[in-house]
Amino acid sequence: MAESAKKSQRVELPEEIREKEQSILNQLSAIENQWDDAYKRGEDVLRRLKERKDGLNAELNNLITELRQKYPRYAALNYPKPIPPEELPLKDNEVLLEYAIGDDAGYLFVVRKGGVRRLIKIPVTKETLEEKVKAFIEPMNTKQIERFSVKEAKGLYELLLAEAMKEITPSPQSPPIKGGEVASSHGKGNFLDKKIIIVPDGILGLLPFESLVIKEGKDYKDSLYVGDRYQISYYQSATVLALQRNLKERKTERPLFALGNPIYTKEDPRYIAWKESVRQAHDEKPLKVANLDKYSFRDLAIEAKWGKTTEDDTIGKKIEFRPLPETEIEVKEIAKKMDVLPEPPDVLLSVAANETELKKTGLERYKYIHFATHASLPGMIQGINEPFILLGQVENENKDDGFLTLSEVLDLRLNADMVVLSACVTGVGKEVEGEGVANFARAFQHAGAKSIVVSLWAVASDPAVEYMEKFYGYLKAGKDRGEAMRLARNEIKAKYPNPFYWAVFILHGEG
């Protein structure tokens, strides 16, 4: 993030200080090329070189101290450091909950403006915690949504949040809390006096804390969830939060870039129609094709647990990502909400939703960036050994392969308020391989985005379209990102009460 910000946010220093800094850095760089020669020339030469390096590092540390006092912005971008909790730029109505998961137990830091208020021990081993979270998420990954367990959601709340919630004062309008539970009223009233920022660790990065249950009802329809009471957002670290909040606001030229409904094979009838110049106008319905799953993206898996690893395997199938025609509806609805015509360069659909067209777009110009396509977060496909966003596999040029990889995201230069990844896939069955969720959030923040919305499991088509339409509608109406997400989630929850539908999206970064 600091490297990215240096390139887009220049901070001027007095020439004398800049020359001194550059001289020290040049000398330290030169020393790194002298170790082999010094080692060959004997112990005395090696010792003198080490002493010289130590002296230069001491000079640099003194200079950094001066920079932090006189030029704090430059120091934050060029020499970022962990932030003491009392210096975190938290607001009065915010609570930061940072988790640290060890092999034998976990710990939770409850941080308010001014410093750490409590350190809470989570008395469970890492292995047991992972088993509990995987069991909780499995119905979402397998789409066996009626197996969602209110009891497990309540158990995880008691384990991970109940003690911390005693440090958070409810608003006068909210019902009293007794023993960590709500005594009355299921989600009614104004509970949003506090915003909770979660800094997860390990598998907790896959857990939508909004779906944990404060008060059990008769079933999932009648229970009170954390998301009913609090506005939740996520950060990968408190230091990143501090850096993000100190970065300068940057203006963008255009409101929305969106990509959806890529084509994955040249045999797809939609691609054949395009090749025959049967192109659709932007306001017409896309070409209807029966059984589009025949034209899914298919490839060999890196590991046998995901599928076939060789063409000769008789067990399992190739990794498969099916076409997503519903995402074209989603993208067009979002574009309509934001007063953007669904056509290039602002909107890439069908044949145009490929890597070559994406690179022509100039993503640094956009306030909101929306990807409605598959993302393989663990790096499942042979030949692509990192997480990727799956783009169109037709009409790519030069070396473009139709995969926007994590490293390619890191190389982007964005000014976006928000990036949305609305059709991610993170796990299959009991296997939950979701570190990539946080990785993509980190990568897009490194590239310059203030916040990233990711999905924690494969989204349901129609509810996802509705969710995003409502979400962008609230953004257009002037709501901030966290509030827009809360309002959209509440509307989806009222219509589709199972958490599978409304807890799928979480917000990393600034709300």
N, C-alpha and C positions, 0 to 999 in steps of 0.2 A: 504494500500500500504506500509506503514511504517513497519507494523508487518511482511508482506511478505518479504520485503527487508532485515529486520534484520536476518531472517533465512538463507538467501542466500548470503548476503554480510556482512561478519564479519569485523568490524572496531575495532582495538585494542586500549585500553586505558591503561594508567599507572595503576598499581595495586592499588596504593593509592587512585586514583580518583574512580576507579571501586568499591573499598571497601566502600568508603564514600557514593557513590550513592546507593549501595545495602543496606547499613545500614539505610539510610533515608527511602528508599522504604519499607523495612521490618517494620520499626517502624510505618509508615503511615498505612500499611496493618494491623498491630496489633491493631491500634486504632479503625479501622472499626469494629472490633469484640467486642469492649468494650462499645459501645453506650447504649445498653439495660441495662447493669449493672449500668452504670453511671447514667442513668435516674432514676433508682429505688433508688439509694443512695442519691439523692438530688441535688439541684441546684448548690451547691459549687463544688461538684465532677464533675458535667457536665461542669461547667465553666472552671475548671482546665484542663479537657480533651480537650476542644475546644481550649484553649490557647496553649496547647502542640501541637495540630494539626496545628494551625496557625504558630507556631514557626518552625515546621518541614517543612511546605510548603514554608516558607520564605527561609530556608536553601536550599531546593530543587531548588527554583527559582534562588538563587544566583549561585548554581552549574550549572544550565542550562545556565545561562548567560556566565559563564566561558567556558562551553563546546562549546557554539556557537562561541566563540572567538577563542579557541585553537583547537577544534576538530569539525569543522562545519559539516562534513559528518555524524559523529555519532549523532550529535544533530538533523540533518535533518531527520534521520531515526527513532530516538527514541523519539524526542520531536518536531514533526513538528508544525509549526505555520503559520498563514496567512502571506503572503509575501507582504510587501509594494510595490506598483506599480513601484516605481523607482528602486527596486531591482530585478524585474522580468528579467530573462535571455532571453530577446527578441533579435532578430537579427535586423540589420539595415533595412532589406527589409520586416520586419514583422509588422503587425498591429493586436493588440488584441482587439476584440469588445466584451465586457461583458455586458449582459443584466440583468436587475433586474425588474421583473414584479410585480407591486403592484395592489391593488384593484382598485384604481382610476386613476393610470397612470403608465407608465413604464419609465425606465431610461437606457441609454446606455453609458457606459464608453468607450471612445476611448483611448487606451493605446499604446504608442510607447516606444521604448527603452528610458529609462530615466524617464518615468512616464506618468500620465494621461494628455492627450492633451485637451480633451473636455468631458464634461458631457452633454448629450443630453436628453431632456425630450421627451417621446413618449406619445402624448396627447390622450390616449385612455384607457378605462377601461379594466381590465383583462377579463371581460365577453365578451366585444366586440372583443378584440383581439382573444380570443379563438374561437369565431364564425367565424371570418375571416379566421383563419388558418384551421379550420375544413372544411369550404366551399372550400378552395383551395385544400385540400388533398382528399376530398371525391371522385372525379373522379378517383384518383389513387387506392383508397381502393375498389371501386366498379367496377374497370376496364372499366368504361365508359370514355375511354381516350379522345375521341373527345370532351368531355365537358371541357377539360382543358381550363382555362380562362387566356388569355394573359392580359386582363384588371385587373383581380384580382392579377396576378403575378406582374404587374406594381404597383398596389396599395400597396401591401405589401413591395415592394422595396422602395417606397416613404416613407412609414411609418417607416420602420425598418432600412434602410441603406442609403438613399439618403444624409442626412445631414452628416453622418460619412464619406461618400465618398469624400466630399469636403476637408477632411483632408489627403487624400491619393493622392499623386502626380502620375499621369500617366507617363509612359515612353515616351521618345521623339518620338518613333515610333507609339504610340497610338493616336487616334483621340482626339481632344480637347473636354472637357466636359463643357457643358453650362447648367446651371440650373439643374444639376444632371443627364442630359441625354447626350448620345453620339451624337455629331453633324453629324458624317458621319462614314462610314465603319461598316459593320455588322460582327464583329468577326474576321476581318483580321488584321494581324500585330502582333507585340510583346506587349502583355498587361500584361505580368507576372512579372513586376518589383516589385510587392508587393504580399506577401502571407498574407492572412487574416485568423486569428484564431478566431473562434466563440465560446464564452462561453454562451450557451443558458440558458434560465430559463423557467420552466414550459413547456407549450405546444410548445414553440419554439424548444424544443429538437426533435420534429417530423418534423420540417420544413427543407427541403433541400434548403439552401440559394442559392445554385448554380442555381436553377431553377427560381429565381426571375428575373424579366425583367427590364433591364436598359433602353432599347429603344424599343418601340412597332413597329413591322412591320405589314404586312398585316395579318399575322396569326402566329401561334407558329413556323412555319418553317422559318419565315423571321424576327424574333425578336432577339435582342441582350440580352443575359442572363449574370448574374453575373459570372457564370462558364466559359463563353467565355473570360472573361477579367482577372479573378483572380483565384489563386489556394487557395481553401478553405479547412480547416481542423477544427476539433471541439475538445474542451476539456470540461470536466465537471466543472473545476474550474482553476483559474490562479495558485492557490497554488499547485495543482496536476501537472500542467505544470512545475513549478519550481522544484518540487521534481523529476519528471521524468527526467528532463534534467541534474540533478545532480547525477543520479545513474550511477554506473560503467557499462561499456559495458561488456556483458557476451557472451562467445562463445558457439555455438551449434554444435552438432556432425552431424546432418542430416538436409537436406534442407527442406523437406516437409512431413507433415502428413495431410492426407485428408480422410474424411468420407462422404459417400453419398449413396443414394438409399436404405435406410433401408427397411426391411420387417416388416409389422405391424400386420399380423395375421397368424396363423398356417394353415389357409385355402388357403393362397396364393399359386397358382400353382408353383411358383418359390421355395418356401420353401419345398413343397411336392417333387419337383424334386431333391432338395438338399438332402432331407432325403433318397431318393432312390439312392443316390450317383451319380446323374447326375450332376456333378460339372462342371462349365465352366472354361476353361483355361483363364488366364488373358488377352490374346489377342483375344479371341473370343467374338462375340456379345452376350449380355445377352439374356436369354430366353424371347422370345416374348409372351406376354399374352394379349389377347383381354379384353377390359373393366376392367383394373386394379382397377378402382374406386370401384368395388365390394369388394375389399380387403383393403379399407381405414381403418385407425385408427378411432374408434368411441367411445365416452364416454359422460357421462352426464356433463352438464355445472354447474358452481358454481352459476351463476346468470341467470335469465330468459331472459335477453336481449341477451344472447349468444346462447340460445337454451334450449332444454328440461332439466329440473332439476330433474325430476323423471321419472321412466319407464312408469308411468301411464299418463303422460302429453299427451294431445291430440293436443296441439298447439306447432309448432316448431319441430325441429329435434335435434338429438344429435350433439355435436361438432364433426366435421369430418376433418381429415387431409388425403388427398389422397396420394397414392404412387407417388414417384418422379423418375421414370426411367430415365428421362432426366438428372438428376443429376449424374448418372453414366457416361454419356457421358462427362459432365462437369469435373468431377474428373479425368477421364482418360486423357482428353486433357491437364489439368493442370499438371498431373504427367508426361506426355510426354514432355511438355515444360520444366519441371524442371529435366528431365533425371532420373525420379524415376519409378521403375516398379510398376504397379498398383496392388500390392498384400500386404498382411499383413507382417510386422506390420505397414509399412508406409502408406498403403492405405487400408481402410476397406469399403467394398461394400456388398450390399445384406445381406445375413445371418450374415456376420462378422461385420456389422455396428451396433453392439449392445453395451450395457454398459460394459458387462464383457470383451469383447475384447478391448474396449477403455481403461479400467483400466490397462490392461496388457502392454500397448504401451510404457509408459514412455514419456509423452508429453514434459517433461523438456528438451529433447534432440533435439527438432525441432526448426528450424528458422521460418518457416511458418506453421500455423495450419489452416486448412480449413474445415468448417462444411457445407455441402450442404444438409440440411434437414430443416424440419419445426422447428420454435421456437414460442412458445406461450408466449408472453411477459407479459400480465397482470396476468397470472395465472388463466386460464379459466376452467381447468378440475377439477372435484371433486376429492378430495384426494391429489391433488398437489396444495398447496396453495401458490405457488410462481412461478415466471417465470421459464420456462424450455426449453431445447433443446430436441426435440423428437428423440430418437434413436430407433434402432430395438427392436421389442417386442418379438422376438423369440431367443431361445438359451441363455438367460441370466441365470446366476448361482447365488446361495446364495441369498442375499437380493437385488441384482441388479434388478431394475424395468423398465429399458429402458428409464428413464428420467434423463437427466443431468440438475439438478436444479441450481438455482442461488447460493445457499449456497454451493453446491458441487463445482461450479466453483471457489468460494472464497477460497476453501481449496486446489486448485491446486497450484503447484509450477512450473511456466513457465519461460523460458528464451527467449521467442519468440519475434522476431521483429514485427510480425503481426499475428493476429487471424482474420479470415474472416468468417462471418455468412452470407451465400449467399442465404438463402431461408426463411427469417423470415416473419411472419404474425403479424401485429400489430393492425389491426382494421377491423371492419365489417360495411360497409355502413357509416352512419353518426357517429356511435360510434367510437371514436378514443381513444384507450387505449394504449398509447405507451410509458409510462414512462419506461417500461422495456427495450426499446432501449438503453437509457442512463444507465439503471441498468446493463445490460450485458456488456456495454463498461466499466463501473466502475469495475465490477467484474473481467473481464479479465485483466484489468490494475492492479488491486489489486494483482492478481495472478502472475503478472510479465511481461505481454505483453506490448510492447512499443506502439503499435497501434492496433486498432480494426476497421474492416470494417463491417458495419451493413447495412441491407436493411430496408427501411422505409415502404415498402408495399410488397405484394406478387409479386415476380419477374415473368416476362414472360420467358418461358423456353428457347427458341432458342436464343433470344438476351442476356440472362444472361450467357449462355454457351459461346457465342462469347465475351461478355464483359470480363469474367474471363480469357478466353484464351489469349486475348490481354493484359490484366492487368499483368498476370504472365509472358507473353513474354517480356514485358518492364522491369519487375523486373529482369528477367534472363539476360537481356541486360545491367543491371547495373544502371537503373534509380532508384531514390529514390521513396518511396511509394506514396507520393503526386503527383509527376510528372508522375509516371506510371499510376495513377488513372486518372489524367487529360488527358493524351494522349489516354488512352483506352476509356474514356468517349467521347472525340471528335470523335473518329472513330465510336462509336455506334451512336452518335448524327447525324453524316452524313448519316448513313444508316437508322436509326429509329429516325426521328426528334422530335417525341412527347416526352416531358419530362418524361412520364411514364416509358420509356425504359432506358433513360440515367441518370436520376436524382435519381434513386432508391437507389444507394449505396453512403454512406458517410463515411468519415474517421475520427475516434476519435483518438486523441493522436498525436504522432510525425509523420509528413509527410516526 
